[in-house]
Amino acid sequence: MAPSSPRPALPALLVLLGALFPGPGNAQTSVSPPKVILPRGGSVLVTCSTSCDQPTLLGIETPLPKKELLLLGNNQKVYELSNVQEDSQPMCYSNCPDGQSTAKTFLTGWTRQTGWERHAGAPAEPVGKDLTLRCQVEGGAPRANLIVVLLRGEEELKREPAVGEPAEVTTTVPVEKDHHGANFLCRTELDLRPQGLKLFENTSAPYQLQTFVLPATPPQLVSPRVLEVDTQGTVVCSLDGLFPVSEAQVHLALGDQRLNPTVTYGNDSFSAKASVSVTAEDEGTQWLTCAVILGTQSQETLQTVTIYSFPAPNVILTKPEVSEGTEVTVKCEAHPRAKVTLNGVPAQPPGPRTQFLLKATPEDNGRSFSCSATLEVAGQLIHKNQTRELRVLYGPRLDERDCPGNWTWPENSQQTPMCQAWGNPLPELKCLKDGTFPLPVGESVTVTRDLEGTYLCRARSTQGEVTREVTVNVLSPRYEFVIIAVVAAAVIMGTAGLSTYLYNRQRKIRKYRLQQAQKGTPMKPNTQATPP
């Protein structure tokens, strides 16, 4: 602030004495304008006048910077007062021959509020909570003309005069879903219309309310309770009743491993699905976490997942391929905490190992030995199996069932000679008549006289050889008729003999009953067969 212009101390003292002890004259001091409202920091022209024509002293007393601009005759001066920051009362004074007098002008500086602080809740508020809004206003004058208004959009929530420095206006509103995204504002109104000016308004930046609903129930977490090392599992986390559901953040983690879920949103629900892979480093019990964050709140569900290692059991054969008659040891071994069964027979005592001894026979060729292991993990039974096959090498076999020793076929008929040799490895089979003529085994042939005869079938492999004679008989048509006649005669004679036997038997039964009746012996029920 610029210092006021220096002046003699005696006139100031005279002015003061004149005010306290006015002289007997009629001289009067006046000021124009008597009242001024101006922006703070501004300037104003003040005219000091006296009623006497020849004043010995005329001036203005004020702490404001002043500058004498104009002298209008001997009894009127115009001053410029500048940098009006606060309300002030400059005083004009005069000293005339008939006395001294003073007059004041009232300067009121006005200003819009110079700053404010709007206090609200967190960035997001839960539905159902009361939200307190507080607006603090600094500056602004004259305070009697300053009003503070709190609004939601264009709706007035509260209107109060600005009181105190800083002025503070507070209101409380319930948080509702419909308020999501609503703008809350603080507005000041400086009404200078009664002073011939206008209504000055200033509005704060809006506070946009974010509302949310996060249910008290924790999210639902669905996942495997156990996972095997080097495998994958699927985790699903879901929750209903959220608002706004699109702003919900979902975090899934297994121990220190952050999962990357695919989130699907419904009207007020979500479902987050993620794959989880585990390694040997994760073995043991791990915490699976699903956390949902919405607004300033969160809900969390924890679940344990047991990571385990359980290799398939081993089936161990002394040798996978042995010759007939060889002793073979079959072993079944599994995880140290597992219990095994070998071909359905549990280990005795129950444990991770069992075995038995067998002597290989042809029937054991291709035989499967199955080892089943069971391991309990976190209350669940895990099963693993392994199967091994034994190969038994044995010599060729030719028997009556698979290679009949005698065939009788009608001449000119279509027949297929069948002779199957068995063995491991499968033997080579040849059937020859007189060492040169082959029997077409497995082929459809027309039976001729050349086919008749005895064949020597030889089955040969690395395990040895075996032979068997096979005879083929060929019937001519006339022999077929004789055979049919003989068979028919045999049937007729058999039928006649059976009829004669039944007739004689019935005759003896009647004769026996007649004899019994003549002797007076009562007849008994026939419970047993009557002897012939």
TORMARVO-865967 format. One record per residue (C-alpha): residue in one letter; x, z, y. Coordinates in steps of 0.001 Angstrom, whole numbers, padded with zeros to 6 digits, always signed. Layout:
N
AXZY
...
This chain:
532
M+000000+000000+000000
A+001413-000962+003429
P+001939+001965+005844
S-000375+002200+008857
S+000901+001179+012274
P+002708+004053+014068
R+001100+005523+017150
P+001793+008484+019451
A+000879+011822+018031
L-000679+013022+021324
P-003591+010510+021307
A-004401+011463+017735
L-004451+015092+018773
L-006634+014224+021747
V-009034+012360+019465
L-009221+015335+017171
L-009794+017740+020079
G-012366+015392+021485
A-014232+015462+018222
L-014141+019213+018052
F-014741+019900+021703
P-016554+016922+023181
G-016302+016518+026937
P-019159+016749+029386
G-019295+012933+029866
N-021539+010377+028123
A-018860+008036+026744
Q-019593+006937+023152
T-017454+005250+020441
S-019058+002787+018003
V-017881+000822+014943
S-019024-002429+013409
P-019915-002950+010651
P-020922+000646+009854
K-020987-000019+006067
V-019204-002630+003990
I-019166-003434+000211
L-016268-005701-000707
P-014212-006574-003787
R-011384-004171-004415
G-008098-005385-003010
G-009912-007425-000384
S-009790-007352+003458
V-012378-006610+006143
L-012644-006982+009966
V-013644-003792+011786
T-014541-003708+015506
C-014026-000460+017454
S-015899-000167+020815
T-016397+002427+023575
S-019073+002722+026232
C-016666+003429+029073
D-015061+000619+030959
Q-011608+002083+031414
P-010681+004033+028244
T-007269+005569+028306
L-007080+005232+024484
L-008972+003084+021886
G-007950+002701+018209
I-008706+003224+014517
E-007479+005917+012108
T-007129+004770+008421
P-004606+004945+005567
L-005221+001254+004890
P-002866-001448+006131
K-004232-002570+009532
K-003556-005310+011984
E-004929-005584+015532
L-006297-009086+015883
L-008199-009209+019163
L-008764-007220+022349
L-012148-007946+023882
G-011886-006558+027364
N-010756-003015+027941
N-013300-001328+025716
Q-013348-003334+022398
K-010713-004054+019702
V-010903-005979+016378
Y-008787-004809+013420
E-008125-006389+009989
L-008004-003781+007220
S-006460-005093+003960
N-005865-004123+000318
V-009010-002034+000044
Q-008551-000502-003432
E-010704+002603-003135
D-013698+003786-001213
S-012543+004605+002344
Q-013918+005876+005717
P-011835+004396+008570
M-012561+006160+011925
C-012617+004506+015367
Y-011702+006771+018332
S-011707+006476+022142
N-010603+008618+025124
C-012446+008064+028370
P-012340+009882+031684
D-015624+011529+030873
G-014674+012537+027320
Q-013553+011597+023812
S-015626+010337+020840
T-015298+008907+017247
A-017269+006712+014840
K-016779+005984+011105
T-017336+002920+008942
F-017869+003266+005174
L-015955+000853+002958
T-016983+000575-000703
G-014799-001485-003020
W-016504-003028-006011
T-014997-004403-009172
R-016040-005526-012616
Q-014906-003379-015435
T-011169-003847-015891
G-011103-003214-019622
W-013120-001862-022515
E-012753-000764-026081
R-015425-001515-028641
H-015399+000799-031645
A-017294-000124-034820
G-016899+000514-038510
A-014688-001127-041096
P-014535-004937-041432
A-017295-004663-044044
E-019923-001968-044405
P-021989-001059-047505
V-025727-001619-047278
G-027594+001648-046661
K-024854+003278-044597
D-025316+004190-040915
L-023055+002156-038644
T-021859+003777-035400
L-021098+001438-032509
R-019210+002759-029494
C-018297+000877-026318
Q-015781+002291-023837
V-015626+000759-020352
E-012771+001242-017913
G-013102+000444-014224
G-016053-001092-012489
A-017412+000121-009109
P-019562+001239-007604
R-020409+003195-010745
A-023952+003843-009549
N-024599+000119-009935
L-022826-000296-013327
I-024838-000438-016592
V-023475-000665-020171
V-025582-002469-022804
L-025045-002595-026598
L-026556-005649-028332
R-027073-007136-031770
G-027133-010806-030988
E-029657-010973-028116
E-031431-007781-029192
E-030713-004757-026987
L-029839-001676-028982
K-029026+000676-026107
R-028716+000575-022303
E-027089+003357-020286
P-025463+003836-016863
A-021684+003928-016861
V-020717+007571-016468
G-017171+008920-016498
E-013868+007167-016728
P-013774+005558-019165
A-017527+005304-019602
E-018697+005487-023225
V-021969+004361-024800
T-022689+005045-028487
T-025489+004064-030860
T-026099+004230-034616
V-027887+001559-036680
P-028616+001404-040441
V-026759-001342-042320
E-029065-003834-044030
K-028523-007009-046037
D-030107-009053-043244
H-027388-007849-040872
H-024683-009703-042820
G-022892-011927-040327
A-024707-010435-037299
N-022745-010236-034014
F-022613-006933-032123
L-021564-007067-028462
C-020932-004823-025474
R-022092-006070-022045
T-021632-004593-018580
E-023952-005320-015658
L-022834-004635-012062
D-025952-005056-009916
L-025046-005696-006264
R-028211-007550-005399
P-029492-004702-003188
Q-026322-005177-001117
G-027025-008837-000709
L-024679-009938-003483
K-025562-010843-007080
L-025687-009422-010642
F-022250-009562-012252
E-022163-009568-016084
N-019262-009343-018479
T-019497-009495-022299
S-017019-008372-024920
A-015820-010481-027806
P-018348-010130-030647
Y-017883-007826-033609
Q-019254-009674-036644
L-020645-007258-039184
Q-019985-007947-042847
T-022333-006103-045205
F-022002-005776-048964
V-023547-004238-052062
L-021316-003104-054913
P-023275-001340-057683
A-022160+002057-058912
T-021980+000781-062486
P-018512-000357-063573
P-017952-003966-064666
Q-018532-004883-068294
L-015345-005798-070145
V-015431-007705-073445
S-012150-008292-075259
P-010497-007940-078664
R-009562-004346-079415
V-006517-005559-081354
L-004293-008595-080862
E-001549-009899-083121
V+001836-010756-081677
D+002219-014460-080752
T-001531-015055-080658
Q-004095-015524-077893
G-007295-013671-077122
T-010156-014182-074683
V-011168-011588-072088
V-014506-011650-070226
C-015360-009361-067290
S-018830-009445-065685
L-020967-007492-063225
D-024507-007856-061827
G-026131-006769-058577
L-023460-007795-056019
F-023919-009033-052453
P-022491-011331-051259
V-021246-012210-054724
S-019055-015085-053511
E-016819-012622-051631
A-016159-010404-054657
Q-012535-010364-055777
V-011829-010011-059496
H-008509-008791-060876
L-007733-008905-064618
A-004511-007538-066064
L-003076-006514-069424
G-000434-003916-068726
D+001864-005533-066157
Q+000669-009040-067065
R-001666-010452-064401
L-004297-012767-065897
N-005713-015865-064216
P-009463-015860-064844
T-011962-018631-064287
V-014804-017049-062301
T-018383-018299-062537
Y-020845-017004-059908
G-024590-016495-060253
N-027131-015406-057612
D-025872-011826-057608
S-023496-011766-060568
F-020204-013156-061774
S-018399-013714-065053
A-014600-013944-065172
K-013025-015438-068301
A-009300-015465-069055
S-006945-016117-071963
V-004291-013559-072792
S-001139-014199-074815
V+000973-011408-076305
T+004529-011295-077586
A+006663-008840-079510
E+007611-007186-076201
D+003963-006182-075705
E+003640-004470-079105
G+001879-001127-078890
T-001131+000110-076920
Q-001722-001615-073573
W-004310-001014-070852
L-006628-003927-070099
T-007963-003619-066535
C-010853-005337-064781
A-011154-004424-061080
V-013843-005748-058727
I-013246-005430-054973
L-016010-006092-052469
G-015825-005009-048850
T-014138-001621-048670
Q-015147-000509-052168
S-014022-001260-055706
Q-015122-000668-059288
E-012802-000639-062276
T-013040-000670-066055
L-010136+000206-068338
Q-009894-000526-072045
T-007094-000172-074544
V-005819-003129-076543
T-003463-002560-079471
I-000830-005249-079930
Y+000463-005375-083516
S+002800-007355-085742
F+001641-008051-089305
P+003401-010888-091174
A+001745-012315-094275
P+002804-010647-097549
N+005397-012229-099797
V+004753-013362-103389
I+008097-013494-105179
L+008539-015199-108576
T+011758-014843-110579
K+011698-018635-110717
P+008882-020883-109601
E+009495-023151-112620
V+010355-021837-116107
S+010244-023000-119673
E+007651-021789-122155
G+008464-018304-123460
T+010528-017252-120420
E+009872-013816-118941
V+008780-013973-115301
T+008614-011099-112802
V+005889-011445-110155
K+006335-009277-107044
C+004103-008639-104025
E+005656-007133-100857
A+004098-006535-097399
H+004344-004550-094133
P+005604-000977-094705
R+002227+000502-093659
A+000131-002010-095601
K-001549-001634-098984
V-001322-004527-101406
T-003138-005894-104432
L-001706-008511-106788
N-004270-010779-108456
G-006937-008243-107565
V-005059-005281-109083
P-004149-002615-106462
A-000644-001201-106334
Q-000266+002137-108096
P+000216+004332-106200
P-001285+002490-103186
G+001506+001072-101079
P+003237-002019-099741
R+004765-003188-103080
T+003707-003986-106629
Q+004874-006204-109510
F+004298-007119-113164
L+006093-008959-115988
L+004722-011831-118086
K+005978-014217-120783
A+005245-017780-119726
T+002866-019781-121909
P+001441-023275-121493
E-001770-021661-120225
D+000243-020172-117307
N+001192-023617-115999
G-000396-024022-112544
R-001450-020383-112516
S-001822-018932-108987
F-000636-015454-108103
S-002352-014033-105015
C-001003-011123-102987
S-003455-009476-100565
A-002289-006974-097937
T-004471-004696-095800
L-003235-002959-092644
E-005245-000522-090503
V-004786-001118-086760
A-006691+000985-084229
G-009409+001717-086775
Q-009766-001914-087875
L-008678-003314-091236
I-006575-006453-090985
H-006179-008638-094097
K-003443-011125-094930
N-002951-013196-098111
Q-000348-015377-099727
T-000509-017392-102954
R+002246-018838-105126
E+001921-021126-108169
L+003959-020937-111385
R+005018-024064-113224
V+005656-023738-116955
L+007525-026474-118810
Y+006360-026990-122401
G+006581-029638-125095
P+004031-032378-125835
R+000679-031548-127550
L-001521-033878-129631
D-004590-032269-131181
E-007824-033361-132872
R-009955-032656-129841
D-008079-034956-127482
C-006697-037399-130039
P-009087-037763-133056
G-007390-038719-136324
N-010099-041130-137541
W-012267-043786-135854
T-014907-045860-137631
W-016345-048686-135549
P-018607-051631-136342
E-016957-054989-136233
N-017439-056950-132962
S-018513-053812-131053
Q-016937-052734-127729
Q-014935-049521-128063
T-012343-047574-126043
P-009691-045778-128084
M-008947-042360-126522
C-005856-040285-127218
Q-004643-037735-124641
A-001242-036075-124934
W-000608-032802-123114
G+002601-031241-121887
N+004639-030415-118777
P+006080-032735-117746
L+003332-035101-118876
P+004660-036877-121984
E+004794-040619-122565
L+002376-041707-125344
K+002643-044755-127626
C+000517-045520-130732
L+001932-048273-133044
K+000788-049803-136370
D+003607-050829-138632
G+005967-049956-135773
T+005017-053014-133731
F+001258-053466-133190
P+000077-051190-130319
L-003262-049417-130120
P-004739-050109-126654
V-005369-046467-125745
G-007776-046064-122820
E-008733-049756-122768
S-012073-051315-123700
V-011573-053722-126654
T-013669-055819-129014
V-013303-054414-132527
T-011851-056923-134964
R-010343-056734-138393
D-006870-056868-136815
L-007526-053490-135185
E-008075-051759-138524
G-005234-049655-139916
T-003182-046495-139470
Y-001286-045918-136226
L+001512-043483-135521
C+001024-041902-132067
R+004195-040462-130544
A+004207-038232-127399
R+007662-037732-125880
S+009022-035778-122819
T+012155-033892-121766
Q+010722-030888-123609
G+010581-032736-126996
E+008286-035004-128922
V+005333-034833-131357
T+003618-037398-133617
R+000152-037824-135064
E-001440-040437-137358
V-004649-042110-136218
T-006739-044329-138557
V-009113-047036-137348
N-011833-048239-139791
V-013777-051430-139121
L-017224-051896-140761
S-018643-055325-141562
P-022447-055868-141044
R-023285-055732-144837
Y-021706-052337-145148
E-023784-051223-142274
F-026975-052154-144197
V-025842-050264-147321
I-025083-047218-145303
I-028458-047360-143618
A-030234-047703-147015
V-028317-044796-148480
V-029114-042641-145516
A-032812-043587-145700
A-032970-042794-149438
A-031342-039467-148848
V-033908-038634-146201
I-036822-039583-148491
M-035482-037556-151420
G-034859-034591-149196
T-038397-034719-147862
A-039904-034950-151413
G-037829-032055-152668
L-038904-029845-149756
S-042573-030673-150401
T-042273-029782-154129
Y-040618-026479-153270
L-043325-025475-150811
Y-046092-026404-153327
N-044609-024311-156160
R-044128-021358-153845
Q-047745-021304-152753
R-048888-021567-156404
K-046838-018525-157408
I-048233-016497-154511
R-051808-017227-155580
K-051043-016330-159213
Y-049483-013011-158215
R-052432-012000-156107
L-054867-012841-158927
Q-053016-010602-161385
Q-053062-007742-158948
A-056800-008081-158417
Q-057490-007999-162209
K-055587-004701-162533
G-057680-003144-159780
T-054690-002510-157576
P-055708-002503-153901
M-054136-005185-151837
K-051617-004078-149187
P-050674-005878-146083
N-047865-008290-146706
T-045053-006955-144513
Q-042205-008441-146561
A-041519-011815-147983
T-042876-012185-151561
P-040093-012863-154061
P-040304-016244-155654
